[in-house]
């Protein structure tokens, strides 16, 4: 398939630019969706970021969207703009496999709340993006579809578990992606692929698929190429819904206005830390982090380091998370083990070692962690850390193998590669990964900014100010 320069130019536009072009009638939804689908089909064999492409359905919706434009009907804020959905998130009448052979033919009869809201705003679904089985790891591979490759290097992982979402976004197939995040699953692949990944405050976007609605630490999230596009998605996806008790009564500010009026960080207090004590960080990531701190300071932020001795939290996260997984999946794994990867089975089976007392102690520790982060954010407006301790891992990396950082092996991939992401799943504070440069291997580095609880608009405002002050290389792919 040949992609024209015109189509490539359309795909390179942000959602905000596309929305303005549609309003002006200088681009039609049919042109935009057609360009996205062409690019998806061309790049899919190389990067494997889709498990389902909704070509015929998407084009039909694009034609309806174009008719609405030409008839002068009132348009939604995302009218005619293509988006993708991670294959963990329900889509009505579109196959949703959860990345597993066990659900390879599953077709939901309803949309997740977030997807329904995007559709109602006029966005057009073009496909479902890859995820490991039930989002079980930070590397996007599955017995169902194979591996998803990094947008910058075929020899590196896309990260996970929203690897397909991040790659489709970085590859400029569609400007908007619905992802999810249970321990960093949006922010990890965002950092690996040089895009923007937000994990909003608990309850800001209703989670209509959570089974433990009160103890939930997973989030349905936006992934985009710019902070402005993230704000546009969040504006549509956010707002209370009776299905999610954490969403009830949550105020909804104007996220888009917050981003578009972002200027500087004068008077803002920022606490920073590169890694918790005893954890490694690659020298080039440290350099990128130091440069990012300098840009924050140049924007007017007041910087101060913080003590991270209380942040060795991977064992707490694992006790909570793996106990949930065992409860959800042990019957399936026991009944048909051949359907699942060894990595998935091992994680589910490992939770047998956790007692009810272990689980409750972990929940107590989660509460204490929330109080600790709250205390830090009484002293400051934001926390800042690297998203990852090194760039994307090799494509053949296994979850249970040591990882290499500056030539040294380190056991425990989660604790040593992304020590900072799991923290804010458990506390509920908003956290965003934004690109902050490239490392010595030419791959992107991510910066994580964390805001006060339910102050997502202020976090986006700060992220937008940083983004404008630090233009990063955005590689353009022609396939």
C-alpha positions in Angstrom: 0.0 0.0 0.0 1.3 3.5 -0.9 0.7 6.4 1.4 0.7 9.8 -0.2 2.5 12.9 1.2 -1.0 14.4 1.7 -2.1 11.4 3.8 1.1 11.5 5.8 0.6 15.2 6.4 -2.9 14.6 7.7 -1.7 11.9 10.0 1.0 14.2 11.4 -1.7 16.7 12.6 -2.7 16.7 16.2 -6.3 16.3 17.3 -6.6 20.0 18.0 -5.4 20.8 14.5 -7.8 18.3 13.0 -10.7 19.6 14.9 -10.0 23.1 13.6 -9.6 21.9 10.1 -13.0 20.0 10.2 -14.7 23.1 11.6 -13.3 25.2 8.8 -14.2 22.5 6.3 -10.6 22.4 5.0 -10.4 18.7 5.8 -13.2 16.2 5.9 -13.7 13.3 8.3 -13.6 10.9 5.3 -10.1 12.2 4.3 -8.8 12.0 7.9 -10.2 8.5 8.7 -9.1 7.2 5.3 -5.5 8.5 5.9 -5.5 6.9 9.4 -6.6 3.5 8.0 -4.1 3.6 5.2 -1.3 4.2 7.7 -2.6 1.6 10.1 -2.6 -1.1 7.4 0.8 -0.1 6.1 2.6 0.0 9.4 0.8 -2.9 11.1 3.1 -5.7 9.6 6.2 -3.9 11.0 5.0 -2.8 14.4 2.1 -5.0 15.2 0.2 -2.5 17.3 -3.3 -3.5 16.4 -5.3 -6.7 17.0 -8.4 -5.4 15.2 -8.7 -2.7 12.5 -12.3 -1.4 12.0 -11.9 -0.2 8.5 -15.4 -0.6 6.9 -17.2 0.5 10.1 -14.9 3.5 10.6 -15.3 4.7 7.0 -19.1 4.4 7.3 -19.0 6.6 10.4 -16.7 9.0 8.7 -19.2 9.5 5.8 -21.9 10.2 8.4 -19.6 12.6 10.1 -18.9 14.4 6.8 -22.6 14.7 6.1 -23.1 16.3 9.5 -20.4 18.9 8.7 -21.9 19.7 5.3 -25.4 20.0 6.7 -24.4 22.5 9.3 -25.3 20.3 12.3 -23.8 21.1 15.7 -20.5 19.2 16.0 -19.0 17.5 19.0 -15.5 18.6 20.2 -13.9 15.5 18.6 -16.1 15.2 15.6 -14.6 13.1 12.9 -11.3 12.5 14.7 -9.9 8.9 14.7 -9.1 7.2 17.9 -7.9 3.7 19.0 -8.9 1.7 22.1 -6.7 -0.7 24.1 -8.0 -4.2 23.8 -8.7 -4.4 27.5 -11.4 -1.8 27.2 -14.9 -2.8 26.0 -16.2 -1.7 22.6 -19.7 -2.5 21.5 -19.9 -4.9 18.6 -16.1 -4.8 18.2 -13.9 -7.7 19.2 -12.3 -7.2 22.6 -9.8 -10.0 23.4 -8.1 -8.7 26.6 -4.9 -9.9 24.8 -5.7 -13.6 25.5 -6.6 -16.7 23.6 -9.3 -17.3 26.1 -11.3 -14.3 24.8 -10.1 -14.3 21.2 -13.7 -14.2 19.9 -15.3 -12.0 22.6 -17.6 -9.3 21.3 -19.0 -7.0 24.0 -22.6 -5.7 23.6 -21.7 -2.3 25.2 -19.0 0.3 25.3 -17.0 1.2 28.4 -18.2 4.6 29.7 -15.0 6.3 28.4 -15.4 4.9 24.9 -19.1 5.8 24.8 -18.3 9.4 25.7 -15.6 9.7 23.0 -18.1 8.4 20.4 -20.7 10.8 21.7 -18.2 13.6 21.2 -17.9 12.6 17.5 -14.6 10.6 17.6 -14.4 7.6 15.3 -12.9 4.2 16.4 -10.5 2.8 13.9 -9.1 -0.1 15.8 -8.2 -2.0 19.0 -4.6 -1.9 20.1 -2.5 -4.7 21.5 -1.9 -5.5 25.2 -0.4 -8.5 27.0 -2.9 -10.9 28.5 -5.2 -8.9 30.8 -2.5 -6.2 30.9 -0.3 -8.5 33.0 3.1 -7.0 32.3 5.1 -4.0 31.1 6.1 -5.7 27.8 3.4 -6.0 25.1 3.4 -9.6 23.9 0.8 -12.3 23.9 0.2 -15.9 22.6 -2.7 -14.4 20.7 -0.9 -11.8 18.6 2.9 -12.0 19.2 5.0 -8.9 20.0 4.5 -5.2 19.5 7.7 -3.4 18.6 8.9 0.0 19.7 8.0 3.0 17.5 11.7 4.1 17.5 13.5 0.8 17.2 12.3 -2.6 16.1 14.9 -4.1 18.5 13.2 -2.6 21.6 10.0 -3.3 23.4 7.1 -0.9 23.1 6.7 -1.1 26.9 3.3 -2.1 28.3 0.8 -2.9 29.0 -0.6 -0.2 26.7 2.2 -0.8 24.2 -0.1 -0.9 21.2 -1.8 2.4 22.1 1.5 4.2 22.5 3.0 2.9 19.3 -0.1 3.7 17.2 0.0 7.2 18.6 3.8 7.7 18.2 3.5 6.3 14.6 0.9 9.0 13.9 -1.8 6.5 12.9 -4.4 8.2 15.1 -3.9 11.2 17.4 -6.0 9.8 20.3 -5.7 6.5 22.1 -7.6 5.0 25.0 -5.2 3.1 27.2 -5.3 1.9 30.8 -2.9 2.0 33.8 -2.7 -0.4 36.7 0.9 0.2 37.8 2.3 2.4 35.0 0.8 0.8 31.9 0.1 4.1 30.3 3.2 6.0 31.4 5.7 3.2 30.7 4.9 2.9 27.0 4.5 6.6 26.7 8.1 7.1 27.9 9.3 4.2 25.7 7.8 5.7 22.6 8.1 9.4 23.2 4.4 10.3 23.6 2.2 11.8 26.4 0.6 9.4 28.9 -1.7 10.6 31.7 -2.9 8.6 34.7 -5.5 10.9 36.1 -6.7 11.1 39.7 -8.8 8.3 40.9 -12.4 8.8 39.9 -11.8 11.6 37.3 -12.6 9.2 34.5 -15.2 6.6 35.6 -13.9 3.0 35.4 -16.9 0.9 34.3 -15.0 -2.4 34.2 -13.4 -2.4 37.7 -14.6 -5.4 39.7 -13.4 -4.1 43.1 -14.8 -0.5 42.8 -13.7 0.6 46.2 -10.2 -0.9 46.3 -9.5 -0.2 42.6 -6.1 1.0 41.5 -6.5 0.7 37.8 -7.5 3.5 35.4 -8.8 4.0 31.9 -6.6 6.7 30.4 -5.7 9.0 27.5 -2.5 8.6 25.4 -1.7 11.3 22.8 1.2 13.2 21.2 0.6 16.5 22.9 -0.6 17.7 26.3 -3.3 19.7 24.5 -4.7 16.6 22.9 -4.6 14.9 26.3 -6.7 17.7 27.7 -9.2 17.4 24.9 -9.6 13.7 25.6 -9.9 14.2 29.3 -12.5 16.9 28.9 -14.7 14.3 27.1 -13.9 11.2 29.1 -14.1 12.8 32.6 -17.2 13.3 34.7 -19.2 11.3 37.2 -21.1 8.1 36.4 -23.1 6.1 39.0 -21.2 2.9 38.0 -18.0 4.3 39.7 -18.3 5.5 43.3 -15.0 7.4 43.1 -16.3 9.5 40.3 -19.4 10.7 42.1 -19.3 14.4 43.0 -15.9 15.0 41.3 -15.7 18.5 39.9 -14.9 18.9 36.2 -12.8 21.9 35.4 -11.9 23.2 31.9 -8.9 21.0 31.2 -8.5 22.4 27.7 -8.5 26.0 28.9 -5.9 25.1 31.6 -3.5 23.8 28.9 -4.1 26.6 26.4 -3.5 29.3 29.0 -0.3 27.6 30.4 2.5 30.1 30.6 5.2 29.5 33.2 5.7 27.9 36.6 6.5 31.1 38.6 5.8 30.5 42.2 5.3 26.8 41.9 7.1 24.5 44.3 8.5 21.3 42.8 10.0 18.4 44.8 12.2 16.1 42.8 14.0 12.8 43.1 15.8 10.6 40.5 15.3 7.2 42.1 14.5 5.7 45.5 17.5 4.8 47.6 19.3 1.6 46.3 17.7 1.8 42.8 19.7 2.3 39.7 19.4 4.9 37.0 21.1 5.1 33.6 23.6 7.9 33.3 21.9 9.2 30.1 18.5 9.2 31.8 20.0 11.1 34.8 21.4 13.7 32.3 18.0 14.1 30.6 16.4 14.4 34.1 18.9 17.0 35.2 18.3 19.0 32.0 14.5 18.8 32.6 14.9 20.2 36.1 16.9 23.1 34.6 14.0 23.8 32.2 11.5 23.7 35.1 13.7 26.1 37.0 13.9 28.4 33.9 10.1 28.4 33.9 10.2 29.9 37.4 9.7 26.7 39.5 11.3 26.5 42.9 13.1 23.2 43.1 13.9 21.1 46.2 14.9 17.4 46.4 12.8 15.0 48.6 13.8 12.0 50.6 12.5 8.8 48.9 13.2 6.3 51.6 9.5 5.5 52.0 9.1 4.6 48.3 10.2 0.9 48.1 6.6 0.0 47.3 6.8 -2.8 44.6 6.2 -5.6 47.2 3.1 -3.7 48.4 1.8 -3.2 44.9 2.5 -6.8 44.0 0.6 -8.2 47.0 -2.5 -6.1 46.2 -2.3 -6.6 42.4 -1.4 -10.2 42.2 -4.0 -11.2 44.8 -6.6 -9.5 42.6 -5.3 -11.3 39.5 -5.3 -14.7 41.3 -8.9 -14.1 42.4 -10.0 -13.2 38.9 -8.0 -15.7 36.8 -7.0 -18.8 38.8 -10.0 -20.9 37.8 -9.3 -20.1 34.1 -5.6 -20.9 34.4 -6.2 -24.1 36.3 -8.9 -25.2 33.8 -7.0 -24.5 30.6 -3.3 -23.6 31.3 -2.2 -24.1 27.7 -4.2 -20.9 26.7 -1.9 -18.7 28.7 1.8 -17.7 28.7 4.2 -19.0 31.3 4.7 -15.4 32.4 1.0 -14.9 33.1 0.5 -18.2 34.8 3.5 -17.6 37.0 2.2 -14.3 38.2 -1.3 -15.6 38.9 0.1 -18.7 40.7 2.6 -16.7 42.8 -0.2 -15.0 44.7 -1.0 -18.3 46.4 1.7 -17.3 48.8 -0.2 -14.3 50.0 -2.5 -14.7 53.0 -5.5 -12.5 53.8 -3.4 -10.9 56.5 -0.7 -10.1 53.9 -3.3 -8.5 51.7 -4.8 -6.4 54.5 -1.3 -5.3 55.6 -0.6 -4.2 52.1 -3.8 -2.2 52.1 -2.8 -0.5 55.3 0.6 0.3 53.7 -1.3 1.7 50.7 -3.1 4.1 53.1 0.1 5.1 54.7 1.6 5.8 51.3 -1.3 8.0 50.4 -0.8 10.0 53.6 3.0 10.3 52.9 2.4 11.6 49.4 -0.3 14.0 50.7 2.3 15.3 53.1 4.8 16.0 50.4 2.2 17.8 48.3 1.4 20.0 51.2 5.0 21.3 50.9 4.9 21.5 47.1 2.6 21.9 44.1 4.2 19.0 42.1 6.5 16.0 42.4 8.9 15.3 39.5 10.7 12.0 38.7 12.0 10.2 35.7 9.3 7.9 34.3 11.7 5.1 33.8 15.3 4.4 35.0 16.5 3.5 31.5 15.1 3.6 27.9 13.0 0.8 26.3 14.3 -2.7 27.1 15.3 -5.2 24.4 12.5 -6.8 22.4 13.3 -10.2 23.8 13.3 -9.1 27.5 11.3 -11.3 29.8 9.5 -10.0 32.9 11.5 -12.4 35.1 14.9 -11.8 33.6 17.4 -9.3 35.0 17.5 -5.9 33.2 20.7 -4.2 32.1 21.4 -0.6 33.2 24.7 0.8 32.1 26.2 -2.7 31.7 25.1 -4.0 35.1 22.3 -6.6 35.6 19.5 -5.9 38.1 16.9 -8.4 39.3 13.3 -7.4 39.7 12.3 -5.6 36.5 9.4 -3.7 38.1 11.3 -2.3 41.1 14.3 -1.3 39.0 12.8 -0.1 35.7 9.7 1.8 36.9 10.0 2.3 40.6 8.0 5.6 40.4 4.8 4.6 38.5 3.2 2.1 40.8 3.2 4.6 43.6 0.5 6.8 42.2 -1.8 4.0 41.1 -2.0 3.1 44.8 -2.4 6.7 46.1 -4.7 8.0 43.3 -2.8 11.1 42.6 -2.6 12.3 39.0 0.7 11.6 37.2 1.7 12.3 33.6 4.7 11.2 31.5 5.9 13.7 28.9 8.9 13.4 26.6 12.0 15.2 27.9 14.7 14.4 25.3 16.6 11.4 24.0 19.2 9.1 25.5 22.6 8.1 24.1 20.9 5.2 22.2 18.6 7.7 20.4 15.5 6.5 22.2 13.1 8.8 24.1 13.2 9.6 27.8 10.1 10.4 29.8 9.6 12.9 32.7 6.9 12.1 35.2 5.1 15.0 36.9 2.7 14.3 39.8 0.0 16.7 41.0 -2.2 17.1 44.0 -5.2 14.8 44.4 -8.0 15.8 42.0 -5.9 18.8 40.7 -5.5 17.3 37.3 -6.1 20.6 35.5 -3.1 22.2 37.3 -1.0 19.2 36.5 -1.9 19.5 32.8 -1.1 23.2 32.9 2.4 22.5 34.3 3.0 19.7 31.8 2.0 22.0 28.9 4.3 24.7 30.1 7.2 22.2 30.2 6.3 20.8 26.8 6.4 24.3 25.2 9.7 25.0 26.8 11.4 21.8 25.7 10.8 20.9 22.1 11.8 17.3 21.7 12.7 15.4 18.6 9.5 13.9 17.1 10.6 11.3 14.6 8.4 11.1 11.5 7.8 7.6 10.2 6.9 6.9 6.6 6.9 3.1 7.0 
